[in-house]
Amino acid sequence: MPVTEAYQEAVHKEEINQGSIAEEPTVSIEVNAAFINIPEDDELYSKLYYPIGDVAKMFNVNISLIRFWENEFDILKPRKNRKGDRLFRPEDVKNLKHH
């Protein structure tokens, strides 16, 4: 994946805004936004549901973070199959993008 100018700027801002050494390093929203890869609406809505792994790849995050977001954001309510696998609708993906 090529490094974009927006990503480089976001990383530079993050380096300038780093807290004390004792703090856990954080990645700014701007840096993460450079890696969000949500398909266009026509492609996104071509499937009824997306498994949690696909959603995690779209947002370039770990699956555990998607589970955390599910607990944090009331608007995110994925369906679960009999096994308990989370199935996200295209609307859920779009809601995550705006939070």
C-alpha positions as CSV (number, residue, x, y, z in Angstrom):
1,M,0.0,0.0,0.0
2,P,1.6,3.3,-1.0
3,V,2.1,5.9,1.7
4,T,0.0,8.9,0.9
5,E,0.9,12.5,1.5
6,A,-2.1,12.8,4.0
7,Y,-0.7,9.8,5.9
8,Q,2.8,11.4,6.1
9,E,1.3,14.6,7.4
10,A,-0.7,12.8,10.0
11,V,2.3,10.9,11.2
12,H,4.3,14.1,11.4
13,K,1.6,15.7,13.5
14,E,1.5,12.7,15.7
15,E,5.2,12.8,16.3
16,I,5.0,16.5,17.3
17,N,2.0,15.8,19.6
18,Q,3.5,12.8,21.4
19,G,2.9,12.8,25.2
20,S,5.3,11.9,27.9
21,I,7.3,8.7,27.6
22,A,5.3,7.2,30.4
23,E,2.1,7.4,28.4
24,E,1.1,4.6,26.1
25,P,1.7,5.6,22.5
26,T,-1.6,6.4,20.7
27,V,-2.4,6.5,17.0
28,S,-4.4,9.6,16.1
29,I,-7.6,9.4,14.2
30,E,-6.0,11.2,11.3
31,V,-3.4,8.4,10.9
32,N,-6.1,5.7,11.1
33,A,-8.3,7.6,8.6
34,A,-5.5,7.3,6.0
35,F,-6.0,3.5,6.1
36,I,-9.8,3.2,6.1
37,N,-10.7,1.2,3.0
38,I,-14.5,1.0,2.8
39,P,-15.9,0.1,-0.7
40,E,-18.2,2.5,-2.6
41,D,-21.9,2.1,-1.7
42,D,-22.8,0.0,-4.8
43,E,-20.1,-2.5,-3.8
44,L,-20.7,-2.2,-0.1
45,Y,-24.4,-2.9,-0.5
46,S,-23.8,-5.9,-2.8
47,K,-23.6,-8.1,0.3
48,L,-26.2,-8.4,3.0
49,Y,-23.7,-9.1,5.8
50,Y,-19.9,-8.8,6.4
51,P,-18.1,-11.0,8.9
52,I,-16.1,-9.2,11.6
53,G,-12.8,-10.0,9.9
54,D,-13.8,-8.2,6.8
55,V,-15.0,-5.2,8.7
56,A,-11.7,-5.1,10.7
57,K,-9.8,-5.2,7.4
58,M,-11.9,-2.3,6.0
59,F,-10.9,-0.2,9.0
60,N,-7.3,-1.6,9.3
61,V,-7.8,-2.5,13.0
62,N,-7.8,-5.7,15.0
63,I,-11.0,-7.7,15.5
64,S,-10.9,-7.1,19.2
65,L,-11.2,-3.3,18.5
66,I,-14.4,-4.0,16.5
67,R,-15.8,-5.9,19.4
68,F,-14.9,-3.0,21.7
69,W,-16.6,-0.6,19.4
70,E,-19.7,-2.8,19.6
71,N,-19.8,-2.3,23.3
72,E,-19.0,1.4,23.1
73,F,-21.4,2.6,20.4
74,D,-25.1,1.9,20.9
75,I,-25.7,2.4,17.2
76,L,-23.6,-0.6,16.3
77,K,-25.7,-3.8,16.8
78,P,-24.4,-6.6,14.5
79,R,-26.5,-9.7,14.1
80,K,-25.1,-13.0,15.4
81,N,-25.6,-16.4,13.8
82,R,-26.1,-19.6,15.8
83,K,-22.4,-19.9,16.5
84,G,-22.2,-16.3,17.8
85,D,-20.3,-15.0,14.8
86,R,-20.9,-11.2,14.3
87,L,-22.5,-10.3,11.0
88,F,-22.4,-6.6,10.1
89,R,-24.8,-5.0,7.7
90,P,-23.6,-2.3,5.3
91,E,-25.4,0.2,7.5
92,D,-23.2,-0.9,10.4
93,V,-20.1,-0.3,8.4
94,K,-21.2,3.2,7.4
95,N,-22.1,4.0,11.0
96,L,-18.6,3.0,12.1
97,K,-17.1,5.2,9.5
98,H,-18.9,8.2,11.0
99,H,-17.9,7.5,14.6
